[in-house]
Amino acid sequence: MKIIITGASGLLGSHLYTFFSSQHSVIGTFHSQEKKALLPLNLCNLSDTQAFISTHKPDVIIHTAALTNVDQCNTDLDLAYQLNVQTVKHLTLALQSYPSTRLIQISTDQVYNKAYSKEEDTFPINGYGITKLLGEYIALQHPNTVVLRTNFYGWGQNKPSFSDWIIKTVTSRQPITLFDDVFFSPLYLSQLSHILDLTISTSLSGVYNAGSQDRVSKKEFAISLANELKLDISYAGTGSAKMANMTAKRPTDMSMDSGKLYNALHLMPYTLQSGLRQLAIDQEVITHATN
Ligand SMILES: NC(=O)c1ccc[n+]([C@@H]2O[C@H](COP(=O)([O-])OP(=O)(O)OC[C@H]3O[C@@H](n4cnc5c(N)ncnc54)[C@H](OP(=O)(O)O)[C@@H]3O)[C@@H](O)[C@H]2O)c1
């Protein structure tokens, strides 16, 4: 299969580029962060996007490119609209001549704000959530689209993930406050990659939650991660997100019910513990390989 991965210079895109390259013909794109083997593409430019699609004629596009800085999405709503909505519009317009191309739109759990949200429970409360939800509506105008709402952690090749940040902070004994009132259900990057792999080999379409089956607080996540990696996190403080000084409002419960996706893929739901275990195993392999 020929797969285009937009945002292959980013956290998720770089992981997917490596993952899919072993089995498929993969074209990864970057915008400002030039990376070896990736091709430049500014998705804010319609004619560039149309030319790129008609040159490469992909079977699948995995659209990860976005403005992911939640505060910046509020302070620069125009840029958030350009990157989270217009880029999707340009891809769907470019795909008008290629209706059978599969569009996988990567979206976020930040479109929710209650426990175990199902796909119909959207309630975005900041510019990031609103623009990502608008991007989904646009993506679904293409006849062959799957929207995956997700949250993930793992080893970031080009950009640190939430778990990278916790590991770095705890390892260097920097002060850290763990929120016990913000909940989510993240997937390990390899689990999300496997879900994407299954998704592109089925005829699934529509909107799906792609999270682990467990709802955990950020505090519980950090402690489980530290325990799995045998890091001492006992010195960390506990706090409330309500006390944090953040520009944009954040949802306090982004946990998802992902049953619809697991049923459709005939997949046993992923647990948080299995993802963290795999992360620890991968770390040992990476450490061993680099020593
Ligand atoms: N990170 C998370 O924890 C998280 C959680 C839930 C959902 N998501 C979703 O997952 C997806 C990937 O997130 P991420 O954290 O991996 O993103 P990221 O690391 O912030 O990367 C964003 C990507 O977008 C590219 N990009 C920016 N402007 C562009 C433009 N004009 N044209 C083409 N590409 C452009 C960037 O390219 P350059 O760097 O080369 O400029 C970069 O590769 C996003 O859709 C996000 O909403 C992320």
PDBQT file of the ligand as one rigid body, heavy atoms in Angstrom, charges set to zero:
ROOT
HETATM    1  N1  LIG A 301       0.569  14.998  21.334  1.00  0.00    +0.000 N 
HETATM    2  C1  LIG A 301      -0.477  14.484  21.955  1.00  0.00    +0.000 C 
HETATM    3  O1  LIG A 301      -0.377  14.119  23.135  1.00  0.00    +0.000 OA
HETATM    4  C2  LIG A 301      -1.792  14.305  21.234  1.00  0.00    +0.000 A 
HETATM    5  C3  LIG A 301      -2.892  13.854  21.969  1.00  0.00    +0.000 A 
HETATM    6  C4  LIG A 301      -4.088  13.637  21.302  1.00  0.00    +0.000 A 
HETATM    7  C5  LIG A 301      -4.194  13.843  19.936  1.00  0.00    +0.000 A 
HETATM    8  N2  LIG A 301      -3.132  14.323  19.238  1.00  0.00    +0.000 N 
HETATM    9  C6  LIG A 301      -3.279  14.524  17.795  1.00  0.00    +0.000 C 
HETATM   10  O2  LIG A 301      -2.290  13.710  17.163  1.00  0.00    +0.000 OA
HETATM   11  C7  LIG A 301      -1.783  14.378  16.011  1.00  0.00    +0.000 C 
HETATM   12  C8  LIG A 301      -0.276  14.436  16.076  1.00  0.00    +0.000 C 
HETATM   13  O3  LIG A 301       0.122  15.162  17.227  1.00  0.00    +0.000 OA
HETATM   14  P1  LIG A 301       1.676  15.378  17.542  1.00  0.00    +0.000 P 
HETATM   15  O4  LIG A 301       1.782  15.753  18.980  1.00  0.00    +0.000 OA
HETATM   16  O5  LIG A 301       2.443  14.234  17.004  1.00  0.00    +0.000 OA
HETATM   17  O6  LIG A 301       1.961  16.663  16.663  1.00  0.00    +0.000 OA
HETATM   18  P2  LIG A 301       3.293  17.548  16.626  1.00  0.00    +0.000 P 
HETATM   19  O7  LIG A 301       4.433  16.764  17.201  1.00  0.00    +0.000 OA
HETATM   20  O8  LIG A 301       2.973  18.873  17.233  1.00  0.00    +0.000 OA
HETATM   21  O9  LIG A 301       3.556  17.712  15.075  1.00  0.00    +0.000 OA
HETATM   22  C9  LIG A 301       2.778  18.543  14.276  1.00  0.00    +0.000 C 
HETATM   23  C10 LIG A 301       3.177  18.282  12.852  1.00  0.00    +0.000 C 
HETATM   24  O10 LIG A 301       2.426  19.165  12.009  1.00  0.00    +0.000 OA
HETATM   25  C11 LIG A 301       3.313  19.622  10.985  1.00  0.00    +0.000 C 
HETATM   26  N3  LIG A 301       2.845  20.886  10.407  1.00  0.00    +0.000 N 
HETATM   27  C12 LIG A 301       2.724  22.061  11.039  1.00  0.00    +0.000 A 
HETATM   28  N4  LIG A 301       2.307  23.006  10.164  1.00  0.00    +0.000 NA
HETATM   29  C13 LIG A 301       2.174  22.402   8.966  1.00  0.00    +0.000 A 
HETATM   30  C14 LIG A 301       1.793  22.845   7.661  1.00  0.00    +0.000 A 
HETATM   31  N5  LIG A 301       1.445  24.113   7.417  1.00  0.00    +0.000 N 
HETATM   32  N6  LIG A 301       1.789  21.947   6.652  1.00  0.00    +0.000 NA
HETATM   33  C15 LIG A 301       2.132  20.661   6.873  1.00  0.00    +0.000 A 
HETATM   34  N7  LIG A 301       2.492  20.178   8.087  1.00  0.00    +0.000 NA
HETATM   35  C16 LIG A 301       2.516  21.052   9.111  1.00  0.00    +0.000 A 
HETATM   36  C17 LIG A 301       4.621  19.806  11.711  1.00  0.00    +0.000 C 
HETATM   37  O11 LIG A 301       5.687  19.880  10.765  1.00  0.00    +0.000 OA
HETATM   38  P3  LIG A 301       7.055  20.684  11.118  1.00  0.00    +0.000 P 
HETATM   39  O12 LIG A 301       7.378  20.334  12.546  1.00  0.00    +0.000 OA
HETATM   40  O13 LIG A 301       8.034  20.128  10.133  1.00  0.00    +0.000 OA
HETATM   41  O14 LIG A 301       6.775  22.127  10.932  1.00  0.00    +0.000 OA
HETATM   42  C18 LIG A 301       4.659  18.536  12.565  1.00  0.00    +0.000 C 
HETATM   43  O15 LIG A 301       5.176  17.457  11.834  1.00  0.00    +0.000 OA
HETATM   44  C19 LIG A 301      -2.455  15.729  15.962  1.00  0.00    +0.000 C 
HETATM   45  O16 LIG A 301      -3.479  15.691  15.019  1.00  0.00    +0.000 OA
HETATM   46  C20 LIG A 301      -3.000  15.940  17.362  1.00  0.00    +0.000 C 
HETATM   47  O17 LIG A 301      -4.157  16.734  17.354  1.00  0.00    +0.000 OA
HETATM   48  C21 LIG A 301      -1.938  14.563  19.862  1.00  0.00    +0.000 A 
ENDROOT
TORSDOF 0
